[in-house]
């Protein structure tokens, strides 16, 4: 799924996410608080971002798995249709061959 500008939705989301992380990190580093408090907040923020990234990756995996399964189902459906058409063609050929050989 692509947007009009050629960037996928995932790329836009990741760019937004990384921009937010950089901005939040800079805000924490520049905030007037003690070093230990800043490190604690950065660690908490990093842990939170890691959890969100893991959730995002899990959602992507589920989406990919679902898409692959849909693709397999579509393939099997079309394969069955083609096989049936080939069998019908063979029967029609044999029938016509018999008709012409008798006639």
C-alpha positions in Angstrom: 0.0 0.0 0.0 1.7 3.2 -1.2 0.8 6.8 -0.8 0.8 9.2 -3.7 4.3 10.5 -2.8 5.9 7.1 -3.0 6.4 6.5 0.7 4.8 3.5 2.4 2.7 4.0 5.5 5.3 2.0 7.5 8.1 4.3 6.4 6.1 7.4 7.3 5.2 5.9 10.7 8.8 4.9 11.5 10.0 8.4 10.5 7.5 10.0 12.8 8.4 7.6 15.6 12.2 8.2 15.3 11.6 11.9 15.1 9.6 11.8 18.3 12.2 9.8 20.0 15.0 12.2 19.1 12.8 15.2 20.1 11.9 13.7 23.4 15.5 12.7 24.1 16.7 16.2 23.5 13.9 17.7 25.6 14.9 15.4 28.5 18.6 16.3 28.1 17.9 20.0 28.0 15.4 20.0 30.9 16.5 21.6 34.2 16.8 18.6 36.4 19.5 16.5 38.0 21.6 14.0 36.0 20.3 11.0 37.8 16.7 12.1 37.3 17.4 12.7 33.6 19.0 9.3 33.2 16.0 7.7 35.0 13.5 9.4 32.7 15.5 8.5 29.6 15.6 4.9 30.7 11.9 4.9 31.3 11.3 6.5 28.0 13.5 4.0 26.2 11.8 1.1 27.8 8.4 2.5 26.8 9.6 3.0 23.2 11.0 -0.5 23.1 7.6 -2.0 24.2 5.8 0.1 21.6 8.2 -0.9 18.9 7.8 -4.6 19.8 4.0 -4.2 19.7 4.3 -2.5 16.2 6.5 -5.3 14.9 4.1 -7.9 16.3 1.2 -6.1 14.5 3.2 -6.1 11.2 4.0 -9.9 11.6 0.3 -10.6 12.1 -0.6 -8.5 9.0 2.1 -10.3 6.9 0.9 -13.7 8.1 -2.7 -12.9 7.3 -1.7 -11.6 3.8 0.3 -14.7 3.1 -2.6 -16.9 4.1 -5.0 -15.0 1.9 -2.5 -15.3 -1.0 -2.3 -19.1 -0.4 -6.1 -19.4 -0.4 -6.4 -17.3 -3.6 -3.7 -19.4 -5.3 -5.5 -22.7 -4.3 -8.8 -21.3 -5.6 -7.4 -20.3 -8.9 -5.4 -23.5 -9.2 -8.6 -25.5 -8.8 -10.4 -23.3 -11.4 -7.6 -23.8 -13.9 -7.4 -27.6 -13.3 -11.2 -27.8 -13.8 -10.9 -25.8 -17.1 -8.1 -28.1 -18.3 -10.1 -31.2 -17.5 -13.1 -29.8 -19.3 -10.9 -28.9 -22.3 -9.5 -32.5 -22.4 -13.1 -34.0 -22.3 -14.3 -31.7 -25.1 -11.2 -32.6 -27.2 -11.8 -36.3 -26.7 -15.5 -35.9 -27.5 -14.8 -33.9 -30.7 -12.1 -36.3 -31.7 -14.5 -39.3 -31.3 -17.2 -37.4 -33.2 -14.9 -36.6 -36.1 -13.4 -40.2 -36.3 -16.9 -41.7 -36.5 -18.2 -39.2 -39.0 
